[in-house]
Amino acid sequence: MTNTKLLKSIMVLRGFTQGALADEVGLTRQAFSRKLHNKAMFNQLEISAIARVLSLDCTEINDIFFLDSVANSHTM
């Protein structure tokens, strides 16, 4: 699950709207919105593109895209 609050806050800090970031990473605005609201998941290429465009560091990438997955895997 995507940490939407963190991703949105970083987008604002770096001067991106949802539409502008969607355009930069090659997604339609509708597809980006679905993924941002956890109705679909970002794939590896999309995560890589978002990380590049927003200049995310490893911690930010993990906190936005993977933290919940890792936490849940320990309970299985």
TIMIVEX-656846 format. One record per atom (N, C-alpha, C): atom name; residue in three letters; x, z, y; residue number from 1. Coordinates in Angstrom, 1 decimal. Last residue first. Layout:
BEGIN
at | aa | u | w | v | i
CA | ALA | X | Z | Y | NUM $
...
//
This chain:
BEGIN
at | aa | u | w | v | i
N | MET | 3.0 | 8.6 | -13.0 | 76 $
CA | MET | 2.5 | 7.9 | -14.1 | 76 $
C | MET | 3.2 | 8.4 | -15.4 | 76 $
N | THR | 4.2 | 9.7 | -10.8 | 75 $
CA | THR | 3.1 | 10.5 | -11.3 | 75 $
C | THR | 2.5 | 9.8 | -12.6 | 75 $
N | HIS | 6.1 | 8.0 | -9.8 | 74 $
CA | HIS | 6.5 | 9.2 | -10.4 | 74 $
C | HIS | 5.4 | 10.0 | -11.1 | 74 $
N | SER | 4.6 | 6.0 | -8.6 | 73 $
CA | SER | 5.3 | 5.7 | -9.9 | 73 $
C | SER | 5.8 | 6.9 | -10.6 | 73 $
N | ASN | 3.8 | 7.0 | -6.2 | 72 $
CA | ASN | 2.9 | 6.9 | -7.2 | 72 $
C | ASN | 3.5 | 6.6 | -8.6 | 72 $
N | ALA | 6.2 | 6.7 | -4.7 | 71 $
CA | ALA | 5.6 | 8.0 | -4.9 | 71 $
C | ALA | 4.6 | 8.0 | -6.1 | 71 $
N | VAL | 6.5 | 3.9 | -4.7 | 70 $
CA | VAL | 7.5 | 4.8 | -5.3 | 70 $
C | VAL | 6.9 | 6.2 | -5.6 | 70 $
N | SER | 4.3 | 3.2 | -3.2 | 69 $
CA | SER | 4.5 | 2.7 | -4.6 | 69 $
C | SER | 5.5 | 3.5 | -5.3 | 69 $
N | ASP | 4.6 | 4.4 | -0.7 | 68 $
CA | ASP | 3.5 | 4.8 | -1.6 | 68 $
C | ASP | 3.7 | 4.4 | -3.0 | 68 $
N | LEU | 7.0 | 3.0 | 0.2 | 67 $
CA | LEU | 7.0 | 4.5 | 0.0 | 67 $
C | LEU | 5.9 | 4.9 | -0.9 | 67 $
N | PHE | 7.0 | 0.3 | 0.8 | 66 $
CA | PHE | 7.2 | 0.7 | -0.6 | 66 $
C | PHE | 7.1 | 2.2 | -0.8 | 66 $
N | PHE | 6.5 | -0.6 | 3.4 | 65 $
CA | PHE | 6.0 | -1.4 | 2.3 | 65 $
C | PHE | 6.1 | -0.7 | 1.0 | 65 $
N | ILE | 7.4 | 1.4 | 5.3 | 64 $
CA | ILE | 6.2 | 0.6 | 5.6 | 64 $
C | ILE | 5.6 | 0.0 | 4.3 | 64 $
N | ASP | 9.6 | 2.6 | 4.2 | 63 $
CA | ASP | 8.5 | 3.5 | 4.7 | 63 $
C | ASP | 7.3 | 2.7 | 4.9 | 63 $
N | ASN | 11.3 | 0.4 | 3.6 | 62 $
CA | ASN | 10.8 | 1.3 | 2.6 | 62 $
C | ASN | 9.6 | 2.1 | 3.0 | 62 $
N | ILE | 11.7 | -0.5 | 6.3 | 61 $
CA | ILE | 11.1 | -1.4 | 5.2 | 61 $
C | ILE | 10.5 | -0.6 | 4.1 | 61 $
N | GLU | 13.0 | 1.7 | 7.4 | 60 $
CA | GLU | 11.7 | 1.2 | 7.9 | 60 $
C | GLU | 11.0 | 0.3 | 6.9 | 60 $
N | THR | 15.3 | 1.8 | 5.9 | 59 $
CA | THR | 14.4 | 2.9 | 5.9 | 59 $
C | THR | 13.0 | 2.5 | 6.4 | 59 $
N | CYS | 16.5 | -0.7 | 6.6 | 58 $
CA | CYS | 16.1 | -0.4 | 5.2 | 58 $
C | CYS | 15.1 | 0.7 | 5.1 | 58 $
N | ASP | 15.1 | -1.9 | 9.7 | 57 $
CA | ASP | 16.2 | -1.4 | 8.9 | 57 $
C | ASP | 15.7 | -1.0 | 7.5 | 57 $
N | LEU | 13.8 | -4.9 | 11.2 | 56 $
CA | LEU | 13.6 | -3.6 | 10.5 | 56 $
C | LEU | 14.8 | -3.2 | 9.7 | 56 $
N | SER | 13.3 | -7.0 | 13.0 | 55 $
CA | SER | 14.7 | -6.3 | 12.9 | 55 $
C | SER | 14.5 | -4.9 | 12.3 | 55 $
N | LEU | 11.1 | -8.4 | 13.0 | 54 $
CA | LEU | 11.0 | -7.2 | 13.6 | 54 $
C | LEU | 12.3 | -6.4 | 13.6 | 54 $
N | VAL | 12.0 | -10.7 | 11.5 | 53 $
CA | VAL | 11.4 | -10.9 | 12.8 | 53 $
C | VAL | 11.4 | -9.5 | 13.6 | 53 $
N | ARG | 12.9 | -9.4 | 9.1 | 52 $
CA | ARG | 13.8 | -10.2 | 9.9 | 52 $
C | ARG | 13.3 | -10.3 | 11.3 | 52 $
N | ALA | 10.6 | -8.2 | 8.1 | 51 $
CA | ALA | 11.8 | -7.4 | 8.3 | 51 $
C | ALA | 12.7 | -8.1 | 9.3 | 51 $
N | ILE | 8.9 | -10.5 | 7.8 | 50 $
CA | ILE | 8.6 | -9.4 | 8.8 | 50 $
C | ILE | 9.8 | -8.6 | 9.1 | 50 $
N | ALA | 10.4 | -11.8 | 5.8 | 49 $
CA | ALA | 10.2 | -12.4 | 7.1 | 49 $
C | ALA | 9.8 | -11.4 | 8.1 | 49 $
N | SER | 10.2 | -9.9 | 3.7 | 48 $
CA | SER | 11.5 | -10.3 | 4.2 | 48 $
C | SER | 11.4 | -11.0 | 5.6 | 48 $
N | ILE | 7.4 | -9.9 | 3.3 | 47 $
CA | ILE | 8.1 | -8.7 | 3.7 | 47 $
C | ILE | 9.5 | -9.0 | 4.3 | 47 $
N | GLU | 7.1 | -12.6 | 2.5 | 46 $
CA | GLU | 6.5 | -12.1 | 3.7 | 46 $
C | GLU | 7.1 | -10.8 | 4.2 | 46 $
N | LEU | 8.5 | -12.6 | 0.1 | 45 $
CA | LEU | 9.0 | -13.5 | 1.1 | 45 $
C | LEU | 8.4 | -13.0 | 2.5 | 45 $
N | GLN | 7.1 | -10.6 | -1.4 | 44 $
CA | GLN | 8.5 | -10.4 | -1.1 | 44 $
C | GLN | 8.9 | -11.3 | 0.1 | 44 $
N | ASN | 3.8 | -10.2 | 0.0 | 43 $
CA | ASN | 4.7 | -10.6 | -1.1 | 43 $
C | ASN | 6.1 | -10.4 | -0.6 | 43 $
N | PHE | 1.4 | -7.7 | 0.8 | 42 $
CA | PHE | 2.4 | -8.6 | 1.3 | 42 $
C | PHE | 3.3 | -8.9 | 0.1 | 42 $
N | MET | -1.9 | -7.6 | -0.6 | 41 $
CA | MET | -0.5 | -7.1 | -0.5 | 41 $
C | MET | 0.4 | -8.2 | 0.0 | 41 $
N | ALA | -5.1 | -7.0 | 0.8 | 40 $
CA | ALA | -4.2 | -7.8 | 0.0 | 40 $
C | ALA | -2.8 | -7.3 | 0.2 | 40 $
N | LYS | -6.2 | -5.0 | 2.2 | 39 $
CA | LYS | -7.1 | -5.7 | 1.4 | 39 $
C | LYS | -6.4 | -6.8 | 0.5 | 39 $
N | ASN | -4.7 | -3.6 | 4.1 | 38 $
CA | ASN | -4.6 | -3.3 | 2.7 | 38 $
C | ASN | -5.7 | -3.9 | 1.8 | 38 $
N | HIS | -4.6 | -4.6 | 6.7 | 37 $
CA | HIS | -5.6 | -3.6 | 6.4 | 37 $
C | HIS | -5.7 | -3.3 | 4.9 | 37 $
N | LEU | -2.6 | -6.5 | 6.5 | 36 $
CA | LEU | -2.4 | -5.3 | 7.3 | 36 $
C | LEU | -3.4 | -4.2 | 7.1 | 36 $
N | LYS | -3.9 | -8.4 | 4.9 | 35 $
CA | LYS | -2.8 | -7.7 | 4.4 | 35 $
C | LYS | -2.5 | -6.4 | 5.2 | 35 $
N | ARG | -5.9 | -9.3 | 6.7 | 34 $
CA | ARG | -6.2 | -8.7 | 5.4 | 34 $
C | ARG | -5.1 | -7.9 | 4.8 | 34 $
N | SER | -4.2 | -10.2 | 8.8 | 33 $
CA | SER | -5.1 | -9.1 | 9.0 | 33 $
C | SER | -5.6 | -8.5 | 7.7 | 33 $
N | PHE | -3.0 | -12.4 | 7.5 | 32 $
CA | PHE | -2.2 | -11.3 | 8.0 | 32 $
C | PHE | -3.1 | -10.0 | 8.2 | 32 $
N | ALA | -5.2 | -14.0 | 7.1 | 31 $
CA | ALA | -4.4 | -13.5 | 6.0 | 31 $
C | ALA | -3.6 | -12.3 | 6.4 | 31 $
N | GLN | -5.9 | -14.5 | 9.8 | 30 $
CA | GLN | -6.9 | -13.9 | 8.9 | 30 $
C | GLN | -6.1 | -13.3 | 7.7 | 30 $
N | ARG | -3.7 | -15.9 | 10.8 | 29 $
CA | ARG | -4.1 | -14.6 | 11.4 | 29 $
C | ARG | -5.0 | -13.8 | 10.5 | 29 $
N | THR | -1.7 | -17.2 | 8.2 | 28 $
CA | THR | -2.8 | -17.3 | 9.2 | 28 $
C | THR | -3.1 | -15.9 | 9.7 | 28 $
N | LEU | 1.9 | -16.9 | 8.3 | 27 $
CA | LEU | 0.6 | -16.5 | 7.8 | 27 $
C | LEU | -0.5 | -16.9 | 8.8 | 27 $
N | GLY | 4.6 | -17.1 | 9.2 | 26 $
CA | GLY | 3.9 | -18.2 | 8.5 | 26 $
C | GLY | 2.6 | -17.9 | 7.8 | 26 $
N | VAL | 5.8 | -15.3 | 10.9 | 25 $
CA | VAL | 6.1 | -15.2 | 9.4 | 25 $
C | VAL | 5.3 | -16.2 | 8.6 | 25 $
N | GLU | 4.8 | -16.0 | 13.4 | 24 $
CA | GLU | 6.3 | -16.0 | 13.2 | 24 $
C | GLU | 6.6 | -15.9 | 11.7 | 24 $
N | ASP | 2.0 | -15.6 | 13.1 | 23 $
CA | ASP | 2.6 | -17.0 | 13.4 | 23 $
C | ASP | 4.1 | -17.0 | 13.0 | 23 $
N | ALA | 2.0 | -12.8 | 12.8 | 22 $
CA | ALA | 1.4 | -13.7 | 11.8 | 22 $
C | ALA | 2.0 | -15.1 | 11.9 | 22 $
N | LEU | 2.9 | -12.1 | 15.3 | 21 $
CA | LEU | 3.7 | -11.8 | 14.1 | 21 $
C | LEU | 3.3 | -12.7 | 13.0 | 21 $
N | ALA | 0.8 | -13.0 | 16.9 | 20 $
CA | ALA | 2.2 | -13.5 | 17.1 | 20 $
C | ALA | 3.0 | -13.2 | 15.9 | 20 $
N | GLY | -1.4 | -11.4 | 15.9 | 19 $
CA | GLY | -1.4 | -12.9 | 15.9 | 19 $
C | GLY | 0.0 | -13.5 | 16.0 | 19 $
N | GLN | -0.6 | -8.8 | 16.5 | 18 $
CA | GLN | -0.8 | -9.2 | 15.1 | 18 $
C | GLN | -0.7 | -10.7 | 15.0 | 18 $
N | THR | 2.1 | -8.9 | 18.9 | 17 $
CA | THR | 0.7 | -8.7 | 18.6 | 17 $
C | THR | 0.6 | -9.1 | 17.1 | 17 $
N | PHE | 5.2 | -7.4 | 19.7 | 16 $
CA | PHE | 4.4 | -8.3 | 18.9 | 16 $
C | PHE | 3.0 | -7.9 | 18.8 | 16 $
N | GLY | 7.1 | -5.6 | 20.8 | 15 $
CA | GLY | 6.5 | -6.6 | 21.7 | 15 $
C | GLY | 5.7 | -7.7 | 20.9 | 15 $
N | ARG | 8.2 | -3.5 | 19.6 | 14 $
CA | ARG | 9.0 | -4.7 | 19.6 | 14 $
C | ARG | 8.3 | -5.9 | 20.3 | 14 $
N | LEU | 6.2 | -1.6 | 19.7 | 13 $
CA | LEU | 7.5 | -1.3 | 20.3 | 13 $
C | LEU | 8.4 | -2.6 | 20.5 | 13 $
N | VAL | 4.2 | -3.0 | 18.2 | 12 $
CA | VAL | 4.0 | -2.7 | 19.6 | 12 $
C | VAL | 5.3 | -2.5 | 20.3 | 12 $
N | MET | 5.4 | -2.9 | 15.6 | 11 $
CA | MET | 5.1 | -4.2 | 16.3 | 11 $
C | MET | 4.9 | -4.0 | 17.8 | 11 $
N | ILE | 5.6 | -0.2 | 15.2 | 10 $
CA | ILE | 6.8 | -1.0 | 15.4 | 10 $
C | ILE | 6.6 | -2.3 | 16.0 | 10 $
N | SER | 2.9 | 0.3 | 15.0 | 9 $
CA | SER | 3.6 | 1.0 | 16.0 | 9 $
C | SER | 4.9 | 0.2 | 16.3 | 9 $
N | LYS | 2.2 | -1.2 | 12.7 | 8 $
CA | LYS | 1.6 | -1.5 | 14.0 | 8 $
C | LYS | 2.4 | -0.9 | 15.1 | 8 $
N | LEU | 3.7 | 0.2 | 10.7 | 7 $
CA | LEU | 3.9 | -1.2 | 11.0 | 7 $
C | LEU | 3.4 | -1.6 | 12.4 | 7 $
N | LEU | 2.5 | 2.7 | 10.8 | 6 $
CA | LEU | 3.9 | 2.6 | 11.1 | 6 $
C | LEU | 4.2 | 1.1 | 11.5 | 6 $
N | LYS | -0.2 | 2.1 | 10.0 | 5 $
CA | LYS | 0.1 | 2.8 | 11.3 | 5 $
C | LYS | 1.6 | 2.6 | 11.7 | 5 $
N | THR | 0.1 | 0.9 | 7.5 | 4 $
CA | THR | -0.3 | 0.2 | 8.6 | 4 $
C | THR | 0.0 | 0.8 | 9.9 | 4 $
N | ASN | 2.0 | 0.9 | 5.0 | 3 $
CA | ASN | 1.8 | 1.9 | 6.0 | 3 $
C | ASN | 1.4 | 1.2 | 7.3 | 3 $
N | THR | 0.5 | -0.8 | 2.2 | 2 $
CA | THR | 1.2 | -0.9 | 3.5 | 2 $
C | THR | 0.9 | 0.3 | 4.4 | 2 $
N | MET | 0.8 | 0.0 | -1.2 | 1 $
CA | MET | 0.0 | 0.0 | 0.0 | 1 $
C | MET | 0.9 | 0.0 | 1.2 | 1 $
//
